Amino acid sequence: MRNRKFDAVIVSAIAFVGFSSIVSQVVLMRELLIVFYGNELSLGVTLAGWLFWGGIGSLIMGPFLIRRIGRKLLVFTLGEILLSIFLPVSLIIVRFIPGILKVVSGEIIGIIPMILSSFCIICPVTFLGGTMFVLGCEIFKSDELEKAVPIGYVYVLEAMGATLGGFIASFLLIRFLPGLMIMLLLSFLNLLFAFLLGWRKTRIIVYISSFFILVSFILSLNMQKLRLYTLQQQWKTYKFITSENSIYENITVVSRDDAVSFFTNGILSFTVPDTATSEMRAHIPLLEHPEPKSILVIGGGMSGIMREILKHPVERVDYVEIDPLLIELAKKHLGYDSIMENMVHIINIDGRLFVKRTESVYDVAILNLPEPHTAQTNRFYTVEFFTEINRILSDEGIICFSIYSNPNYMSEEAKELYLSLKETLEKVFADVIITPGETNFFLASKVEGVLTKNWEVLLERARERRIETKYVREYYLFADFSLDRFEYTLQRLTTKKPVRINSDFRPISYYYNMVFWSTYFSKAGYLTRRVLKSVTERRTWISLLVVSVVLLIPILLIRKKKSSYGILIPIATTGFAEITFQVVTLISFQILYGYVFYKLSLILTSYMLGLILGGLWVTRMMRAGKGTGRTYLFTQISIVIYPLVLPLLFLLFARIKNDFTNYIGSNIIFPFLPVIPGIIGGFQFPLANKLFIKTRRTKGVSAGVTYGFDLVGSCIGALIVSIFLIPIIGIPYTCFEVSILNFVSLILIFFLIYPFNRSTPK
């Protein structure tokens, strides 16, 4: 006789695997984003690793191991215990990455080390997740005659757990608890389920789970010490001061040699004191303007640049900084001049949103931001942003930003980056100059004749304004602003192949910057550079054509009634498409609104909510004896159409500028946009299992193979889309290529349902 209470424990345990997966995924992705210098590529790479190991675990357990395991419930319970161990350990290891890779804390890490380290760290957790899904399909009790129904229910249960976990993580856990405490809490709850599952079945499990519950309790009592120790290891090349999370970002404050540095999401924001940098970033653009009165500074205003700006006879200075926590920490650890309190107007809003909204007019706009290392920073170097800021500049208005360089040598990779930024500026502004030196200042004005290359003019203006400086003096201006140096810089800015304009949804400067920074690494950097430069827009289309032909060649094989080819390939391409939709939504949110760190868990969770709705829908259909190959065909049609609509939505929200639309887009549309592909994926997966199980009688084998193909396809998609397609061909063309790939799968399904040798459908 079945024990209903114990069945409820099994159901809850299966759901909690999904809960643990999504919460740990969010925590680890946020932590890896910090370690990998805020580079959103780490989001795609982490998703790829998550999917890859989950798929491998599912493929190994399903076809090869499931029939050899007698006590499946015992193995599932042991998986709960192992999961409870690996969750906090994985987070701790993340913070040791700089030491393991022997890089300075906060240093840019190359793509190859990024992939290898993230894949290794998340392997145990995600591999267990894949195997436990297959085991869950076997231990789940169901009276249904249709073998695919339990798979659908387990799929939905994990999605329900993940959805609940995502919402709790979004609105509670990540707001009030540090990452390590969240992982210890997940460990405790996994051990509790292991205890309950072993209570009636295996006493040894009870003893083991009880021991680790005690260990997790002791660790939680010393959590603050453990957290401090791991953070000190992450930032061990500095003296660690503090690390705090806001809804927008992680802010870490460290010091070295009496200098205090602020890192936001792992990116160096500014260092104090750094008089040379502050002077140059303030005085170069202000001296270029004949009479600067109103100044706009976006980012990094607590670095000392304000003190230098206020040496000029300005009337108004607006400093835009999205995160008030950064201001609070700067006041606490750096002190705060009363003159800044009176003269500087601090505005806590996203820089791009402020530029869109404001009706103020400025003589000089200074982008005191990091280089376009990431999608978040790249959005301030696009033709769309330059067009927006051009609107709020006065008739003789100037915009300025800076890029570090080697004054004596410019590599081909650096040329491509510089030319991309230069030509993007020239698309909007009438006059553009690039200053020579260790730091190249990009200056652009609305009209010609405002900017000057004459260092004597700049020096005379400094004297007239009675500006006292330590570095921006005669010897600096004479050395770096000579006409010969300007001509030399201009001559170096020639390249054999044309460069592209940087735009919001085709962030090519982001790609050029990745290639450029790969030159700073040795072997790994060389390999990264070769791989990145080998991919071109033309080659992506050729590769798509080749893959399409290769997938269609075996079409004759699916004449056989029991062929599974037309089922598994669409599962893989759907996985590729689904992860593409998540990645482009994350990147597009970052491009438009700039704080994906805040909405990350909600965007991931809404996809799981869609899986629940789609999974329940099709599972009920299958219980009623419905769900055929034709249904599978229509589901694939929706996968072909959706990526064609998605870019239109992104472009619509990019062009509409009113506050209501911004609120709706950032809080409703974008966070819940993944619900739609989630419904499609949740609907297709159980249906594919129903069709596939006709050729493989064991539901564990079917679940393992289909789940594995789904996750491996998603893994490939996460890597290719985030590293290559989005930066090189842009988001609209990426979606178009995904649509074509899934159209090939649509053809496969069509010939599965309507074989050559049959005149009537199955």
N, C-alpha and C positions, 0 to 999 in steps of 0.2 A: 504494500500500500504506500502511495507516495506521501511524503512529508511536505505539506504545503509551506510550512514555516522555513524548512531548509531550502525548498525551491526558491522562496523569496530571497534568502541569503545569496543563493547562486545568481539570481537575476540582479540583485544589488551589486554583487561583486563584479559582474560583467560590466554593468553601467559605470562602476567606479574606475575600471581600467580606462574608459574613455575620459572620465573626469580627470584622472591623474595625467593622462596623455596631453590634454589641451592646456592644463594649468602649467605643467612642467615645460611644455613647448613655449608658452608665452614667457615664462621666467627665463629660460635658457636663451631664447631669441633676444630678449632685452639685454641680458648679460653679455652675450656674444657681440651684440651691436656696439656695446661699450668697448670691449676688447679690440674689436676690428675697426677702431677709429671712426665709428658712426656710419660706416659704409653700409648702405642698404643692400648691397650685394650679399652681405652676410645673412639677410633675411631669406633670400632665395637659396643660398647655399645650405643654410640650416634646414629649411623646408626640404631641400633635395636629400640631405642626409637622413632626415626623419623618415621620408618616404622610402628611400632606398633600403635602409635596414629593416623597416617594417615589412617591405615587400619580400626581402630575402628571408626574414623569419617566417613569413607566411608560406613562401614557396618551399622552404625546407621542411616545415612542420606538416604542411598539407599532403603533398604527393609522396614524401619519403618516410616520415616518422609516425604520423597519426595512427596508422594501422598496426604499428609495432608497440604502441603504448597501451598497456592494459588498464592501469589506474589513472585515467585522464584527469579526474578531479584532483588527485594528489599532485600531479604535475602542475596543474593550474594553480593550486594553492602554493606550491613552492615558487612559482613564478611571482605571486604576490609578495612573498618574502624577499626574493631577489630584487624586485622592483623597489621595495622600500629601502634597500641598501644603496642601489645605484642612483636614486633620485638626488639625495644630498651630495653624494660623492661626485656626481657629474658637475654640479654647480661649483663645488670646491675646486675641481680640476680646471674649470674655465678660468678661474682667477689666477691659476698658475701658468697660463698659456704664455705670457710674456717671458717668464723665466725659462720655460721649456724651450721656446723658440729662440731664446737668447736675444731678445730685442728690448730696447728701452721702453718703459711703460709710456703709452700714448703714441708710440711710433707706428707709422703706417705698416701694416702687414700685407705681404703679397697675396695674390689670389690662390696660388698653389698651396702655401702654408695654411691659408684660411680654410680651404676645402679639406685638406688632410686632417688638421687639428679638430675642426668641428665634426667631421665624419667619425673620427675616433671617439670623441667625447660622448656623442649621443648614441653611439652604437648599442651599448648594453640596454638602455631604456627602450629604444625603438625596436630592437630585435625582439625583446621580450613582448612588446606590444603586438607585433605581427604573429608570434607563436600563440599568444594567449587568445587572439581573435579566433584562430582555428580551433583551439581547445574549447573555447566558449561555445562554438557552434556544436561541438560534440556533447558537452555536458548540459546544454540547455534542454530542458524537458518540454516536449511538445507532442500532442496527440494528433497532429496534422498528418494526413496521408501524403501530402505534397512535401517532398524532401527539401525543397528550396525554401519553404516557409520559415523553418528555424533559423536559416542563414539570414533571411530578411529581418527577423526579430532581433537577432544578435547585432546585426548591423545598426538597426534602429536604437537598440539599448546603448551601444557604445556612443552613438551620436547624441542620444539624450544625455548621457553622462557628460560628454564633452561640452554640450551646449550649456548645461547647468554650471559646469566648471568654468566655462568662459565668462558667463555673466557674473558669477561670484568673483572671479579673478578681476574682471573689469571694474566692478563697482565697489569691491570690498578689499580683496587680498592685496593687490598691487598698490592700492592707495594707502594702506595702513600698516602693512607688514613688509619687512625686508625679504629679499628673495630666499635667503637661507632658511628663515623661519617658515616660509611657505613650503619649501621642500621637506623640512622636518615634519610639518603638519601632514603632508601627503604620505610620508613614510609611516607615521603613526596610524593613519586611517587604513592604509594597505595592510599593515600588520594586524589591525583589529579584524579585518575581513578574513585574513588567513587564520586567525584564532577561531573565529566563528565557523569557518569551513572545516577546520580540523577537529572541532569539539566533539562531534558525533562519529567521526570517521577515523582520525589518526591522532593519537595522543602525542606523538613525537612532534607533530606540527604545532600543537598547543604549547609545548615546552619551548620550541625554537622561537615562535612568535612572541611568547611572553618575555623571553630574554631580550629580544630586540626592541620590544615595547619599552622595557626598562632602560635600555641604552638610549633610545630616542628621547625619553623623558629626561635623562641626565644631561644629554646634549642640549636640550631646550633650556635647561636651567643655566647653562653656560653659553647660551647662544650669542650674547653680545661679545664675549671674549673671542669666540670662534669666528664671528663675522669680522671683527676688527683684525684678527690674525690673517684671514684670507685676503682682506682688502689690502693689508700691508704687503702681502706677497705679490698681489697684482700690481702695486705701485711701489715696489721695493727700491727702484732707482731714485725715488723721491722720499721725502719725509711726509708721510700721510697725515692729513689734517682731518678731513671729513668727506663723506660721500652721501648725498641725499637725492631722493627721487621727487620730482614734481610730476604733475600730470603731463608735462610737455617733454621732459628729458631727465637724464641723470646728470647731476653736477658733482664733480669731484674736485676738491681743493687740496693741493699738495704744495710743498715748498722744497727749495734747493738753493743753497748758497745765498740765503737771505732774500731770495726772490720767491714770490707766491704765484702759482699757476692755477688757472681755472680750466677744467676740461668739461665740455658738455657732450654727452654721449660718446666719450672717448676722444673727441676732437679738441685740440688745444684752442681755447677761445682767446685767452690773453695771459700775459705774464706781467707782474708788477714787482719791482720797477723795471721798465724796459724803455728808457728815455729815448734812445735812438729811434726805435720803431714808432713810438708815440709822436715824436717830433715830425718825422717824415710823413706819417699818415695824416697829420693835421696840417702842417705848413705847406707841403707841396701843392695840394689842391687849393688852399685858401690864398696862397701867393699867386697862383695862376689866375685867380679872379681879380679884376681891378678894384672891386669894392664889395666884398662879401658881407652881407648883413644878416641874412637868414640861412641857417645851416641845418641840414638833416643828416643825422648819423644813424645808420642801421647796424646794430650789433656792436659788441665790444666796447661800449662807452665807459665802462668802469676801469679800463686799462690804463688810464692816464692821458688818453687823447683829448678828453674834455678840458683838462688844465691847459693844454697847448692851444686848443681852439679859442678858449676864452682870453688868450693873450691878444687876439685880434679885436678890433672895435666892432664886434658883432652885436646885433640887437636881439636875435632870438636863436636858440639852439634847441631843436627837438631830437631827443634820443629815443629810438624805438627798440624795445627789448621785449620779446614775447613773454619771458618768464620772470615774474616778480621774485621768485626764490633766488635767482642769480643776483638781483639787486640786494636782497637781504643778506646773502652770504658775503657779498663784496663789502657791504657796510660793516659787517661783523669782523671780517678778517683783514680788511684793508684800511678801514677808517673811511671817513667821508668828509670832504671839504664843504664848509658852509657856503662857499661861493658857488659850488655846483648846485646846492639846494636851492639857491635863489635864482640862478641864471639858466639852469638846464631843466627843460620840461621832459620828464620821463614818461613814455607812453608804453604801457604793457599790452602789446598786440603784435600779431605776426606782421613782419615788415612788408610783405607783399599786400596783405589786406589793408594795411594803413595807407600804402601808396594808392591803392584803388579807391579808398574812401575819401581821403583828405581833399579839401579844397584850398589848402595852404599852398603858397608858392615859395620856392627856395632858390637861393643863388648857387649854393653848393650842396651836393648830395654825396656823402662819403659812405661807401660800403665797407665797413670795418669787419669783414667776415672772412672765414677760412676760404681757401681756394675751392673750386668745384670738385672736391673729392667725392662728394655724395650727391644723391638726388635732391636732398634738402638744401644744400648750398648751391648746387647747379641752378636751381630755380631763380637765383638772383643774378644769373649771367646769361639769360636767354633774351631773344629778340622781343618776346612778349613783355618781359619785365622792363627792358630798356624803353619800350614804347610807352608803358605805363608811367615810368618815372620822367620821361621826356615831357609828359603833360603837366607835371607839377614844377618844372624848372622855369625860372624867369627867362627873359629873352636872351640874356647872356649867361644862362645857367650852365653849370659844369657838374658832371658826374665823375667820380674817381673810385677805382679799386686797385689793389696791388697783388702781384704774383712774385714770389721769390724766384731768383734765377742765378745762373752762373755768369758773372760779367764777362768772362773771357771765352766761354764756349757755349754754343747752343746746339743741342742735339736735334736730329730730325724729328724726334717725338715732341720735344719742347716747341719746335717751330709749328707743328700742327696745332698744338694747344693754343699758342699765342695768336696764330693767324685766324683760328676759329673765333676766338674772342674778339680780335680786332675787326674781322669782317662782320661779325654780329653787331658790334657797336656801329660800324659804318652803314649798316642797313637802316639805322634810326637817326644818327647824329651827323651833322654837317662836317665836323672837324674832329679827328681822332689823332692823338699822339701817344707814343709809348716812350717813357723815359729810360735811359740806360741805368746800369748799376746792378748791385746785388739784389735789389728789389726793383722790379719794373712796375712803374705806375702807369695804368691805363687811364687817360684823361680824354673826355669827350665833351663837346659843347654843341649847343643848338645852332650856333652861327659861326662862320669862319671869322678869324681875326681876334678872337678872345684869348685862345691858348697861345702861349709863347714858349719858344725853345731858348730864349735869350736869358742866360743866368744873371746877367747884370740887371735886367728889369726886375727879376724876382728879388735880388738882393736890395735894390733900391726900395721896393715895396716894403720889405722887412724893416728897413731903416726908418721909413716914413711912419710905420705903425709902431715903432719902438719895441720890437719883439726881441727878447733875449732868449737865445737858444744855445745849446751845447754842441749839437751836431750839424744842424742845418745852418751852416755858416759859409763864409767865402770859399774855404778850401773844398768843402763838399760840393757846392754848386759849381765851382770852377772845374772840378775833376769830372763830375758825372753829367753836367749839363753843357758840355762843350759841343759845338756843332759837329765836330769829328766823331764824337761818341754817338750822337743821334744818327748820323749817316751810317756808322758802322752797325748799329742796331738794326736800322732799316734794311741794310744790305743782307744781313743774316736772315731776315724774315722772308726767305724764298724757299719754296719746296717744289719737288718734282710733280707731286700729285695735288690736285685741288682739294681744299678742305671745305667742310660743310658749315652752314650757319647753325648755331646752337638755338634750339627751341624747346619749349616746355615738354612736348610729347615726342621729341626726338633729341634727347639730351646728349648730343655728340661730343660736347666739350667734356662731359663726364667720362666718356670713353677715352678721349684723347688724354685726359688727366690720368686715367688708370694706366695707359700705355707709358706715359711720361714717367710716372712714379715707379714703374717696373724697372726702369733703367738704374734705379738706386739699389737694386738687389742683385746679388751675384747669380748663382746657378738657377735658383728658383725664379728670379726676376727675368733672366734670359729666356727660360722656357715659357713663362707667362707672356712675355712680350712677343715671342714667336707665335704663340697660339692666338693672342689677341689680334695681331697684325695680319694673320692668315685669313681672318674672317672679314669678308666684305659684303656689301649689300647684294652684289651680283651672285656671289657664291652661296648666299643663303637661299636664293631662288633656285639655283642649280641643284643644291642639296635637297631642297623640297621636291623638285622634279624627280631626282634619282630615287629618293625614298618612296615617292608615290608609285613609280614604276615597279620597284622591288616588291612593294606590298601587293600590287595587282597581278604580278606574274603568277603566283600560285592559285589564281582564281579558278583554274580548272580543277584543282583539288577539292573544292567545296561542292563539286557535283555529288560527292558521296553524302548520303543521308545523315551520317553521324559525324561529319567533319566539324571540328570546333574552331577552325581557323577564323571563320567569319564572326565568331563570338569574342575570341580573345584579343584579336587585333583592335577591334573597336573599343574594347575595355581599356586597352593601353592608350589609344589615342584620346579617349575621353579623359583618362587620368591626366594626360599631357595638357589637354584643354582646360580642365578644371583648375589645375595649379596655375596655369597661365592667367586665368581670370582672377585668381587671388593675388598673384604677384602684380599684375597691371593695376588692380584696384588699390593695392597698398602703395605702389609707386605714384599713381595718379593722385591719391589722397595727399601724399607727401608733397607733390608738385603744386597742388592747388592750395593746400591748407597748412602744410609745414609742421605738423605735430603728430605723425603716425605713431610715435612712441606711446602716445595717449590712447589712440584708437586701435592699436594693434590687436589686442585680445578680443575686442568687440567685432572687428572685421573677420578674424578667424572663427569666432564663435557663430556669427550669423551664417557662415557656410554650413556649420554643423546643424544649425536649426533647419536649414533647407534639406539636409540629408534626412532628418527625422521626418519631415513632411513628405518628401518623395518616397522614402522607404516604407512608411505606413500606408501610403496610398497604393503602391504596387503590391505590397504584401496582402492587403485586403482583397485586391483584385485576384491574386493568385489563390487565396483561400476560396474564392468564389468560382475557381476554375478558369479564370480569365488570364490574360497576359500571354500573348503569342509573339511569333516572329514579327508580325506586322507592327505590334506595339513597340517592339525593339527598334524597328525601322523608323517609326515616327519620333521616337526619343532621340535617335541619332540626327534626324533632320533639325531638331531644336538646337543640338550642339553645333550644327553648321551655321544656323542663322544667328545665334546669340552673339558670337564675336564680331559680327558685322554691325550690330546695333550698338555695342559697348563703346567704341570710340566716338560715335556721334553724341552719346550722353556726356562723355568726358569733355568734348569740345564745347558742348552747350553750356556746361557749368563754368568752363573757363572764360567764356565770353560775357556771361551775365554777371553784373557787378553789384547788384543791390544787396542790402544786409539780409533781407528775408531769404533770398536764394542761397546766400552763403551759409546761413544757419541751417536751412533744410538740407543742403548738400553735405555739410560737415557732420551733422548730427543724425540724419535719417537716411538719406539716399545712399551715400557712400558706405557707411557702416553696415547697412543691411542689403546692399547690392548683391553680395555673395549668396544671399538666400536663393536667388533664382538658379544659378548653376548648381547649388547644393540640392535643390529639388530634382533637377535633371539627373545628377549623379546618383542621388539616393533612389530614384525611380529605376535607373538603368541597372544598377548592380544586382539586386535580387532577381530581376528579370533575366539578366545574363546567366545567373546561376541556375535558374529553372531550365533554360535552354541547354546549358553546358552539362547539367547533371544527367541528362539523357544519355550522354556518352560516358560519364563517370559516375557509377552508382553511389559511391561514398560521398556523403555531403561534406566531410572533412577535406577530402581531396579537392572537390569542387570549390569550396570556400578558399582553400589555400592557394590554388592556381589562379582563380579570378582576382582575389584580393592582391596577390603578388603582382600580377600583370598591371592592375590598376595603380599600385604604388610605384612600381618601377617606371611605368610611363610617366607618372607624376614627377618622379625624381629627375628623369631626363629633361622634362619640361622646365622644372625649377632652375636647373643649371643653365640650359641653353637660353631660356628667355631672359633671365636676370643678368647674365654675364654678357651675352652677345646681342640678342635680337632687339631688346628695348633700347640700349645705347646706340646701336649701329643703324637699324632700320626704323626705329621709333615704335611707339605703341600702336598707332593705327595699322601699320603694315604687319606688325607682329600678330595682331588679331586676325588680319586677313589671311596670313599664312596658316594660322591654326585652323581657320575655317576650311581652307583647301585640304589640309591634312585629314580633317574629319569627314570631308566630302569623299575622300578615298575610302574611308571606312564605311561610309554610307553605301558605296558601290558594293563592297564586300558583303554587307548585310543583305542588300538587294538580291545578290546572286545566291546567298544562303537560303533565302526564302523562296526565290523563283529560280531554281536551277535550270540549266540548259535542257536537261532531259525530262523536265516535268512541265506540264501545261497548266497545272493548277497549284495555287500556293499551299504551303504546309499549314 
